Amino acid sequence: MQTIQIGLIGFGTVGSGTAEVLRLQAERLKRRAGCGFALKTVADIGRDSLPEEFKGVRLTRDAGEIFADPEIDIVVELIGGIEPAKTFILKAIANGKHVVTANKALISQHGKEILDAAAAKGVEVGFEASVGGGIPVLKALKEGLVANRIESVMGIMNGTANYILSQMTDFGKTFDEVLKDAQAKGFAEADPTYDIEGIDTAHKLAIIMTMAYGMTISLDDISIEGISVIKPIDIAFAREFGYRIKLLAITRNHGDHVEARVHPTLVPESHMLASINGAFNGIHFHGDMVGDVLLYGLGAGMMPTGSAVVADIVDIGRNIVNGSVNRVPPLGYQPDTVGPRAITPMASLRCPYYFRMTVQDKPGVLAAIAGTLGRYGISIESVIQKRRNGTGTVPIVMRTHEADESAVRQALAEIDAMDFCADPTVKVRILDEDE
């Protein structure tokens, strides 16, 4: 029986998880794939040794040894970031190696270059672990939903952001309190910017859109807003209205244009995504044939992400053994059919909104706000005004009917410039009940 030799770059959380999955599931993988899988070499500049269970694996600080080894079939890149990961992957491809990566930033920004290089060399690139950790999101798009026109994708795609919002909702903690707790528990990075400001989620949305629609897309095409503006008061008001606040990635297929946005969203408590809490992810697809599909699970972590990496390794191993490399296109579409699509301008978005305004407590304020909204065609569905808090200001919270994003932006700019406004208005879009 053939044995597929693997070179691993990076023995951190995901790298060590991948090695452990390969070790623990060796016999199972052999029965499923019809070949064995052996971790031959690990390259990691920060390690002097490997755990005892991997004593037969070679350790090096020079990734070039992996590329130059003619026995290695698959190179697994798990160091993250753009460089040197991109250079390593391209060198591996140039040396005729198949590649597996969990690098969402790299694939979302430089995927075309990498996939073109792989196609020219006749090797495969797997990146299932770049979206959703252990959840088979990309495999569902590439194979399971291949007969569908994907009408929409909505998802909670960052466990750190979801953990923070869940803790704020369930325990009434402040954003800063929960962030520190998440960092202490290892859920959040020392620099959490990519997680809390929606950038990590946008990387994943770009990959999903490429595979859902067969399109090219860059990070600049996606409208991105993070969760750092959300306060406990917003969580509480959302609950009064019957919603939970989630950081959502949203895309809808309008045929000649597609939406691409990441932002905090008031999700109805009855919606499937509202019940996904903690560090879990959930991705909701709607296909024209299959209807609604929800994939749920841990979106990060040592073993879940390692599971997804090994799934790609096994797919490639099967193809090597059966002489069917690139049987399934890496993006789920034939390369010559992948091209640009128009992106829906955010200004043309139409949806309900939540506003929280911090204003001076004096007569005429509410009338002035309502009048301004009315002039821009924004209809108020409900208003909550709490009692004064001793600071001379009060929060006014409004939920609107559907309104145009462009009108909302103009109206709020006028309102925030009025002398009674103490802080900029917090604006959160609302997900319709039937979406």
C-alpha positions as CSV (number, residue, x, y, z in Angstrom):
1,M,0.0,0.0,0.0
2,Q,1.3,3.4,-1.0
3,T,2.3,5.8,1.8
4,I,1.8,9.6,1.2
5,Q,4.7,11.5,2.8
6,I,3.9,14.9,4.4
7,G,6.1,17.9,5.2
8,L,4.6,20.3,7.8
9,I,5.6,23.9,8.2
10,G,4.6,25.3,11.6
11,F,4.1,23.2,14.7
12,G,2.0,25.6,16.7
13,T,-1.6,25.1,17.8
14,V,-3.0,24.0,14.4
15,G,0.2,22.3,13.3
16,S,0.5,20.1,16.4
17,G,-3.3,19.4,16.1
18,T,-2.8,18.2,12.6
19,A,0.1,16.0,13.5
20,E,-2.0,14.5,16.4
21,V,-5.0,13.8,14.1
22,L,-2.7,12.0,11.6
23,R,-1.2,10.0,14.5
24,L,-4.4,9.1,16.3
25,Q,-6.5,8.3,13.1
26,A,-3.8,6.6,11.1
27,E,-5.6,3.3,10.7
28,R,-8.9,4.9,10.0
29,L,-7.4,7.2,7.3
30,K,-5.7,4.2,5.7
31,R,-9.0,2.3,5.5
32,R,-10.8,5.3,4.1
33,A,-8.2,6.5,1.6
34,G,-6.6,3.2,0.4
35,C,-3.1,4.6,1.3
36,G,-1.1,5.5,4.4
37,F,-0.1,9.0,5.6
38,A,3.2,9.6,7.2
39,L,4.5,12.9,8.7
40,K,8.1,12.9,7.6
41,T,9.4,16.4,8.4
42,V,8.4,19.3,10.5
43,A,9.9,22.8,9.9
44,D,9.6,25.3,12.8
45,I,12.1,28.0,13.7
46,G,10.8,28.2,17.3
47,R,11.2,24.5,18.3
48,D,14.2,22.5,19.4
49,S,12.4,19.2,19.7
50,L,9.0,17.5,19.1
51,P,6.9,15.6,21.6
52,E,7.9,12.1,22.3
53,E,5.1,10.6,20.2
54,F,6.7,12.2,17.1
55,K,10.2,11.0,17.8
56,G,10.5,9.4,14.3
57,V,9.7,12.7,12.6
58,R,12.6,14.9,11.4
59,L,12.7,18.5,12.8
60,T,14.3,21.3,10.9
61,R,14.4,25.1,11.0
62,D,14.8,25.3,7.2
63,A,11.6,24.9,5.3
64,G,13.7,24.5,2.1
65,E,14.6,21.0,3.2
66,I,10.9,20.0,2.8
67,F,10.6,21.5,-0.7
68,A,13.8,19.8,-1.8
69,D,12.9,16.4,-0.5
70,P,11.8,14.3,-3.5
71,E,9.9,11.8,-1.1
72,I,7.5,14.4,0.2
73,D,4.2,14.5,-1.6
74,I,2.2,17.1,0.3
75,V,3.4,20.3,2.0
76,V,1.2,21.6,4.8
77,E,1.6,25.3,5.6
78,L,0.3,26.3,9.0
79,I,2.3,29.4,10.0
80,G,-0.3,32.0,8.9
81,G,0.1,35.5,7.6
82,I,1.1,36.6,4.1
83,E,4.9,36.2,4.2
84,P,6.8,34.0,4.3
85,A,3.8,31.7,3.9
86,K,3.2,32.8,0.3
87,T,6.8,32.3,-0.7
88,F,6.8,28.9,0.9
89,I,3.7,27.7,-0.8
90,L,4.9,28.9,-4.2
91,K,8.2,27.2,-3.7
92,A,6.5,24.0,-2.8
93,I,4.3,24.2,-5.9
94,A,7.3,25.0,-8.1
95,N,8.9,21.8,-6.7
96,G,5.9,19.7,-7.7
97,K,4.4,19.4,-4.2
98,H,0.7,19.4,-3.4
99,V,-0.2,22.0,-0.8
100,V,-2.6,22.2,2.1
101,T,-3.1,25.4,4.1
102,A,-5.4,26.9,6.7
103,N,-4.3,30.4,5.7
104,K,-7.5,32.5,5.1
105,A,-5.7,35.8,4.7
106,L,-3.4,34.4,2.1
107,I,-6.0,32.5,0.1
108,S,-8.5,35.5,0.2
109,Q,-5.8,37.9,-1.0
110,H,-3.5,35.8,-3.2
111,G,-5.5,32.7,-4.0
112,K,-5.7,33.3,-7.7
113,E,-1.9,33.5,-8.0
114,I,-1.4,30.4,-5.9
115,L,-4.1,28.4,-7.7
116,D,-2.8,29.4,-11.2
117,A,0.7,28.3,-10.2
118,A,-0.7,25.0,-9.0
119,A,-2.7,24.4,-12.1
120,A,0.3,25.1,-14.3
121,K,2.3,22.6,-12.3
122,G,-0.4,20.0,-12.1
123,V,-0.7,19.9,-8.3
124,E,-3.5,20.5,-5.9
125,V,-4.1,23.1,-3.2
126,G,-6.5,22.4,-0.3
127,F,-7.7,25.1,2.0
128,E,-10.8,23.7,3.8
129,A,-9.5,24.7,7.2
130,S,-9.3,28.4,6.1
131,V,-13.1,28.9,6.8
132,G,-15.0,27.5,9.8
133,G,-12.3,25.5,11.5
134,G,-13.6,21.9,11.6
135,I,-16.9,22.7,9.9
136,P,-16.9,21.4,6.3
137,V,-18.0,24.7,4.8
138,L,-16.0,24.8,1.6
139,K,-16.5,21.1,0.8
140,A,-20.3,21.7,1.1
141,L,-20.1,24.5,-1.5
142,K,-17.6,22.6,-3.7
143,E,-19.4,19.3,-3.8
144,G,-22.6,18.9,-1.7
145,L,-24.3,22.0,-3.0
146,V,-22.9,21.9,-6.5
147,A,-26.4,21.6,-8.1
148,N,-27.6,24.8,-6.4
149,R,-27.6,28.4,-7.3
150,I,-26.5,29.9,-4.0
151,E,-29.0,32.7,-3.2
152,S,-27.5,33.8,0.0
153,V,-24.9,33.1,2.7
154,M,-25.1,34.4,6.2
155,G,-22.8,33.4,9.0
156,I,-21.1,33.8,12.3
157,M,-17.5,33.1,11.2
158,N,-15.4,34.4,14.1
159,G,-15.4,32.6,17.4
160,T,-13.7,35.4,19.3
161,A,-16.3,38.0,18.3
162,N,-19.1,35.6,19.0
163,Y,-17.7,34.7,22.4
164,I,-17.5,38.4,23.4
165,L,-21.0,39.2,22.3
166,S,-22.4,36.0,24.0
167,Q,-20.7,36.9,27.3
168,M,-22.0,40.5,27.1
169,T,-25.5,39.2,26.4
170,D,-25.6,36.4,29.0
171,F,-23.7,38.0,31.8
172,G,-24.1,41.8,31.2
173,K,-20.3,42.3,31.0
174,T,-18.7,45.2,29.2
175,F,-16.8,44.7,25.9
176,D,-13.4,45.4,27.6
177,E,-14.1,43.0,30.4
178,V,-14.9,40.1,28.1
179,L,-12.1,40.9,25.7
180,K,-9.6,40.6,28.6
181,D,-11.2,37.3,29.7
182,A,-11.1,36.0,26.1
183,Q,-7.4,36.8,25.8
184,A,-6.7,35.1,29.1
185,K,-8.4,32.0,28.0
186,G,-6.7,32.0,24.6
187,F,-9.9,32.8,22.6
188,A,-8.5,36.2,21.5
189,E,-5.1,37.2,20.3
190,A,-2.9,39.8,22.1
191,D,-3.8,42.1,19.2
192,P,-7.5,41.2,18.6
193,T,-8.1,43.8,15.8
194,Y,-8.7,41.3,13.0
195,D,-11.3,39.5,15.1
196,I,-13.2,42.3,16.7
197,E,-13.1,44.7,13.7
198,G,-14.5,42.1,11.3
199,I,-11.4,41.6,9.1
200,D,-10.9,37.9,9.9
201,T,-14.6,37.4,9.0
202,A,-14.2,39.3,5.8
203,H,-11.3,37.1,4.7
204,K,-13.6,34.1,5.1
205,L,-16.5,35.7,3.4
206,A,-14.3,36.5,0.4
207,I,-13.3,32.8,0.1
208,I,-17.0,31.7,0.5
209,M,-18.2,34.1,-2.2
210,T,-15.5,33.0,-4.6
211,M,-16.7,29.4,-4.2
212,A,-20.5,30.2,-4.0
213,Y,-20.6,32.4,-7.1
214,G,-17.5,31.5,-9.1
215,M,-16.3,35.0,-8.8
216,T,-13.1,37.0,-8.1
217,I,-13.3,39.3,-5.1
218,S,-10.8,41.3,-3.0
219,L,-11.1,42.4,0.6
220,D,-11.6,46.0,-0.6
221,D,-14.9,44.9,-2.2
222,I,-16.4,44.0,1.2
223,S,-17.9,46.5,3.6
224,I,-16.5,45.8,7.0
225,E,-17.7,47.0,10.5
226,G,-16.6,45.6,13.8
227,I,-18.2,45.1,17.2
228,S,-16.1,47.5,19.4
229,V,-18.9,50.1,19.2
230,I,-21.4,47.7,20.9
231,K,-22.1,48.5,24.6
232,P,-24.1,46.5,27.2
233,I,-26.9,49.1,26.8
234,D,-27.2,48.0,23.1
235,I,-27.4,44.3,24.1
236,A,-30.1,45.1,26.6
237,F,-32.2,47.2,24.2
238,A,-31.8,44.5,21.5
239,R,-33.2,42.0,24.0
240,E,-36.2,44.2,24.7
241,F,-36.9,44.3,21.0
242,G,-36.6,40.4,20.8
243,Y,-33.1,40.3,19.1
244,R,-29.6,39.2,19.8
245,I,-26.6,41.1,18.4
246,K,-24.2,39.0,16.3
247,L,-21.3,39.8,14.0
248,L,-22.6,38.5,10.6
249,A,-21.0,38.0,7.3
250,I,-23.8,38.5,4.7
251,T,-23.9,38.0,0.9
252,R,-27.0,37.8,-1.3
253,N,-27.0,36.9,-4.9
254,H,-29.0,39.4,-7.0
255,G,-28.0,37.9,-10.3
256,D,-26.2,40.9,-11.9
257,H,-24.7,42.0,-8.6
258,V,-23.9,40.4,-5.2
259,E,-23.9,41.8,-1.6
260,A,-20.6,41.6,0.4
261,R,-20.7,42.9,3.9
262,V,-19.6,42.2,7.5
263,H,-21.2,44.1,10.4
264,P,-23.0,43.7,13.8
265,T,-26.6,42.7,13.2
266,L,-29.7,42.4,15.3
267,V,-30.8,38.8,14.7
268,P,-34.4,37.8,15.7
269,E,-34.3,35.4,18.6
270,S,-36.3,32.9,16.4
271,H,-33.6,32.8,13.7
272,M,-31.3,29.8,13.5
273,L,-28.2,32.0,13.9
274,A,-29.4,33.7,17.1
275,S,-28.9,30.5,19.2
276,I,-25.2,30.1,18.1
277,N,-23.2,31.3,21.1
278,G,-19.8,31.1,22.7
279,A,-16.8,30.3,20.4
280,F,-19.0,28.4,18.0
281,N,-19.5,29.3,14.3
282,G,-22.6,28.9,12.2
283,I,-22.9,29.3,8.4
284,H,-26.4,29.5,6.8
285,F,-26.8,28.8,3.1
286,H,-29.9,29.2,1.0
287,G,-29.8,27.3,-2.3
288,D,-32.5,27.4,-5.0
289,M,-32.9,23.6,-4.9
290,V,-32.0,22.6,-1.4
291,G,-33.5,25.5,0.5
292,D,-31.9,26.4,3.9
293,V,-28.8,24.6,5.2
294,L,-27.1,25.5,8.5
295,L,-23.6,24.2,9.3
296,Y,-22.6,24.6,12.9
297,G,-19.5,23.8,15.0
298,L,-16.2,25.0,16.4
299,G,-14.7,27.5,14.1
300,A,-11.1,27.2,15.5
301,G,-9.0,25.2,17.8
302,M,-6.2,22.7,17.7
303,M,-8.2,19.5,16.9
304,P,-11.2,20.9,14.9
305,T,-8.9,22.8,12.6
306,G,-6.5,19.9,12.4
307,S,-9.4,17.7,11.4
308,A,-10.1,20.0,8.4
309,V,-6.5,20.1,7.4
310,V,-6.3,16.3,7.4
311,A,-9.5,16.1,5.4
312,D,-7.6,18.0,2.6
313,I,-4.6,15.7,3.0
314,V,-6.8,12.7,2.6
315,D,-8.6,14.1,-0.5
316,I,-5.3,14.8,-2.2
317,G,-3.9,11.4,-1.1
318,R,-6.9,9.6,-2.7
319,N,-6.4,11.5,-5.9
320,I,-2.6,10.7,-6.0
321,V,-3.3,7.0,-5.5
322,N,-6.1,6.9,-8.2
323,G,-4.3,9.2,-10.7
324,S,-7.1,11.8,-10.5
325,V,-5.4,14.9,-9.4
326,N,-7.5,18.0,-9.7
327,R,-10.6,15.9,-10.4
328,V,-12.6,18.5,-8.4
329,P,-11.6,22.1,-9.2
330,P,-10.3,23.9,-6.0
331,L,-12.9,26.6,-6.3
332,G,-15.7,24.3,-7.3
333,Y,-15.9,25.9,-10.8
334,Q,-13.8,25.3,-13.9
335,P,-11.0,28.0,-13.8
336,D,-12.1,29.6,-17.1
337,T,-15.6,30.3,-15.8
338,V,-14.4,32.2,-12.7
339,G,-14.5,36.0,-13.2
340,P,-15.5,39.3,-11.7
341,R,-19.0,40.2,-10.5
342,A,-20.5,43.5,-9.6
343,I,-20.7,44.2,-5.9
344,T,-23.9,45.8,-4.6
345,P,-23.1,49.3,-3.3
346,M,-23.7,49.6,0.5
347,A,-25.5,52.9,-0.2
348,S,-28.2,51.0,-2.0
349,L,-28.9,48.5,0.9
350,R,-32.4,48.6,2.2
351,C,-33.2,47.1,5.7
352,P,-34.6,48.0,9.1
353,Y,-32.2,49.7,11.6
354,Y,-31.5,50.1,15.3
355,F,-30.3,53.6,16.4
356,R,-29.0,54.6,19.8
357,M,-28.6,58.3,20.3
358,T,-27.1,59.9,23.4
359,V,-28.7,63.3,23.8
360,Q,-29.2,66.1,26.2
361,D,-32.4,65.7,28.3
362,K,-34.4,68.7,27.2
363,P,-37.7,69.5,25.4
364,G,-37.9,69.2,21.6
365,V,-35.1,66.7,21.1
366,L,-37.2,63.8,20.1
367,A,-39.3,65.9,17.8
368,A,-36.2,67.3,16.1
369,I,-34.8,63.7,15.6
370,A,-38.1,62.4,14.3
371,G,-38.5,65.3,11.9
372,T,-35.0,64.8,10.4
373,L,-35.6,61.1,9.9
374,G,-39.0,61.9,8.4
375,R,-37.4,64.2,5.8
376,Y,-35.2,61.4,4.6
377,G,-38.1,58.9,4.4
378,I,-37.1,56.9,7.4
379,S,-40.2,55.6,9.3
380,I,-39.9,54.8,13.0
381,E,-41.4,51.6,14.2
382,S,-40.8,51.9,17.9
383,V,-39.0,54.2,20.4
384,I,-37.6,53.6,23.9
385,Q,-36.4,56.6,26.0
386,K,-35.0,55.7,29.4
387,R,-35.0,57.9,32.5
388,R,-32.2,60.4,33.0
389,N,-29.0,58.9,34.4
390,G,-27.6,61.9,36.4
391,T,-25.2,62.9,33.6
392,G,-27.6,65.3,31.9
393,T,-27.9,63.0,28.9
394,V,-30.3,60.2,28.1
395,P,-30.3,57.4,25.5
396,I,-33.0,57.4,22.9
397,V,-33.3,54.1,21.1
398,M,-35.3,53.6,17.9
399,R,-36.1,50.7,15.6
400,T,-37.1,51.7,12.1
401,H,-39.0,50.1,9.3
402,E,-37.0,49.4,6.1
403,A,-34.9,52.3,5.0
404,D,-32.3,53.2,2.4
405,E,-28.7,53.1,3.7
406,S,-27.9,56.3,1.9
407,A,-30.8,58.1,3.5
408,V,-29.8,56.7,6.9
409,R,-26.2,58.0,6.6
410,Q,-27.3,61.5,5.6
411,A,-30.0,61.7,8.3
412,L,-27.6,60.5,11.1
413,A,-24.9,62.9,9.9
414,E,-27.4,65.8,10.4
415,I,-28.6,64.5,13.8
416,D,-25.1,64.0,15.1
417,A,-24.2,67.6,14.2
418,M,-27.1,69.0,16.3
419,D,-26.0,70.7,19.6
420,F,-28.1,68.3,21.8
421,C,-26.2,65.2,20.6
422,A,-23.4,64.1,23.1
423,D,-22.0,61.2,21.1
424,P,-22.2,59.8,17.6
425,T,-25.3,57.6,16.9
426,V,-24.7,53.9,17.2
427,K,-26.3,52.3,14.1
428,V,-26.9,48.5,13.8
429,R,-28.7,46.9,10.9
430,I,-31.5,44.5,11.6
431,L,-32.0,41.1,10.0
432,D,-35.6,40.7,8.7
433,E,-37.7,38.0,10.4
434,D,-38.1,36.0,7.2
435,E,-34.4,36.0,6.1
